[in-house]
Amino acid sequence: QLQLEESGGGLVQPGGSLRLSCSATGLTLEGRTVGWFRQAPGKEREGVSCTSAHGYNTHHEDFVKGRFTISRDNAKNTVDLQMDSLEPEDTAVYYCAVVRRYYSGNYYCPEWHVELWGQGTPVTVSS
């Protein structure tokens, strides 16, 4: 059974940090494009960060650039998202996904190319 599972979410104060991890069962993440997405309450899901199949290329959306870092740990078969300088606007459920293409139609890790979603992990940034 192919499965992705996110972990590491929780409650953090503004300015704090969290590290999310996306682990896989039944498949190897190395060699696959993986993206992190989020959905805030009352809003549509949006892409956050994306790493190409072997990690040579990464992309972060402007609203997290300089604060979030996506990385791979091939030994653990995970793709992590280090989130620093968190803001209340970062509050959302965060999802990881295996994506068929790194870049298409001016989008990085476009949702219409997602092949497998995780169940999500909630992140709340609040004092």
Secondary structure, 3 states (H helix, E strand, C coil): CCEEEEECCEEECCCCCEEEEEEEECCCCCCCEEEEEEECCCCCCEEEEEECCCCCCEEECCCCCCCEEEEEECCCCEEEEEECCCCHHHCEEEEEEEECCCEECCEECCHHHEEEEECCEEEEECC
